[in-house]
Amino acid sequence: MPTETPGTLPDGRPIPLMTGDERPMLESWLDFHRATLELKCRGLDDAQVRLASAEPSGLTLLGLVQHLAEVERNWFQRAFAGLDVPPLFEEETGYALAPGRGLDEALAVWRREVARGRELCAGRSLEDSGRIADGPMAGLEVSLRWVLIHLIEEYARHNGHADILRERIDGVTGA
């Protein structure tokens, strides 16, 4: 079934596919959520992306970008591809902030992880699988379909956090 690309929103994000085959639809929704994370960071400086949401939480936009880079690495490289790769940042969740690392560097790391995940999935079937490497579900088999759905959910949840963070920083809402 042919799939038509619906275009982009006025803010530059790709409009996810509303019809068509499952794989392009899942990938388009993940790309939409990735673009939403970038949009939430657009126009902010390093001090702004370090501003925490509200005490006692230490959640920041910079921490979210780093965390989602770790999420991309964990699910595509470790779980799906079975690679033994170390964490990207000092603390394996990615939330901890290093004094010298700013948004540009964190976004560059995140973009590299997104690109690597795409490489590892290219030409693979949604039914292809890997195994969860560690944690409470270590050893369980996961399909590429499951990984894509999980990442869509992960980004959607964290983009909700990013909405709140961005509104606190400069009052910008929506998207």
C-alpha positions in Angstrom: 0.0 0.0 0.0 1.6 3.3 -1.0 2.2 5.9 1.7 2.0 9.6 1.1 4.1 11.9 3.2 1.7 14.5 4.7 4.4 17.2 4.9 5.4 19.4 7.8 3.7 21.5 10.5 4.3 25.3 10.5 6.9 24.7 13.3 8.9 22.4 11.0 8.0 19.0 12.6 7.1 16.2 10.2 3.4 15.3 10.2 3.1 11.6 11.1 1.5 9.3 8.6 -2.2 8.7 9.2 -2.6 5.9 6.7 -0.3 3.3 5.1 1.9 0.4 6.1 2.8 -0.2 9.7 6.6 0.3 9.6 6.5 3.7 7.9 3.7 4.8 10.3 5.6 3.7 13.4 8.8 5.4 12.2 7.0 8.6 11.3 5.4 8.8 14.8 8.8 8.3 16.4 10.3 11.0 14.1 7.5 13.3 15.1 8.2 12.8 18.8 11.9 13.2 18.2 11.3 16.5 16.4 9.0 17.6 19.3 11.8 17.2 21.8 14.1 19.3 19.6 11.4 21.9 19.2 11.0 22.2 23.0 14.7 23.1 23.2 14.8 25.5 20.3 15.9 29.0 21.1 17.0 28.3 24.7 20.5 28.8 26.0 22.5 26.5 28.2 21.4 28.1 31.5 17.7 27.8 30.5 17.9 24.1 29.7 19.5 23.5 33.1 16.5 25.0 34.9 14.8 22.4 37.0 11.0 21.9 36.8 10.0 22.3 40.4 11.5 21.2 43.7 12.1 18.5 44.8 12.5 17.4 41.1 15.8 18.0 39.4 14.3 17.3 36.0 15.7 19.6 33.2 15.4 19.8 29.4 19.1 19.1 29.1 18.7 16.0 31.3 15.8 14.9 29.1 17.9 15.2 25.9 20.7 13.2 27.6 18.2 10.6 28.9 16.6 10.1 25.5 20.1 9.6 24.0 20.6 6.9 26.5 17.2 5.4 25.7 18.0 5.4 22.0 21.3 3.6 22.7 19.8 1.1 25.2 16.9 -0.1 23.0 18.4 0.0 19.5 22.0 -1.0 20.3 21.9 -3.0 23.5 18.5 -4.7 23.3 17.7 -5.0 19.6 21.2 -5.3 18.2 22.8 -7.1 21.2 25.8 -4.7 21.3 27.8 -4.2 24.5 28.1 -0.4 24.5 28.8 1.7 27.6 26.6 4.5 28.8 27.0 7.9 27.1 27.0 10.0 30.2 28.4 9.9 33.7 25.2 8.5 35.1 23.5 5.8 33.1 20.0 7.3 33.1 21.5 10.5 31.5 19.7 12.9 33.8 22.9 14.1 35.7 24.4 17.3 34.3 28.1 17.8 33.8 29.1 21.4 34.3 30.9 21.8 30.9 28.3 20.1 28.7 25.7 22.3 27.0 22.7 21.8 24.9 24.6 21.7 21.5 26.8 18.9 22.7 24.0 16.9 24.2 21.9 17.3 21.0 24.8 16.2 18.9 25.2 13.0 21.0 21.4 12.4 20.8 21.4 12.9 17.0 24.3 10.4 16.7 22.3 7.8 18.7 19.2 8.4 16.6 21.2 7.9 13.4 22.9 4.7 14.8 19.5 3.3 15.7 18.2 4.0 12.2 21.3 2.2 10.8 20.7 -0.9 12.9 17.1 -1.1 12.0 17.5 -0.6 8.2 16.5 -3.6 6.3 15.3 -5.4 9.4 11.7 -6.8 9.8 9.4 -5.6 12.6 9.4 -9.3 13.7 13.2 -9.4 14.1 14.1 -9.4 17.8 16.7 -8.9 20.4 16.9 -9.4 24.1 16.8 -7.0 27.0 20.3 -6.8 28.4 19.8 -6.0 32.0 17.4 -4.8 34.7 14.3 -6.5 36.0 13.3 -7.8 32.5 16.8 -9.0 31.5 16.7 -11.8 29.0 13.2 -11.1 27.7 12.9 -11.1 23.9 11.6 -7.9 22.2 10.7 -7.4 18.6 11.7 -4.3 16.6 7.9 -3.5 16.5 7.9 -3.5 20.4 11.0 -1.3 20.5 9.5 1.3 18.1 6.2 1.3 20.0 8.1 1.6 23.3 10.2 4.5 22.1 7.1 6.4 20.8 5.6 6.0 24.3 8.8 7.0 26.0 9.2 10.2 23.9 5.5 11.1 24.2 5.7 10.8 28.0 8.9 12.8 28.2 7.6 15.4 25.7 4.9 16.0 28.3 7.6 16.7 30.8 9.3 19.0 28.3 6.1 21.0 27.8 6.0 21.8 31.5 9.7 22.6 31.6 9.5 24.9 28.7 6.5 26.7 30.1 8.4 27.3 33.3 11.5 28.6 31.5 9.8 31.2 29.3 6.1 30.7 29.2 6.0 29.0 25.8 3.3 26.4 25.6 1.9 23.9 23.0 3.4 21.7 20.4 
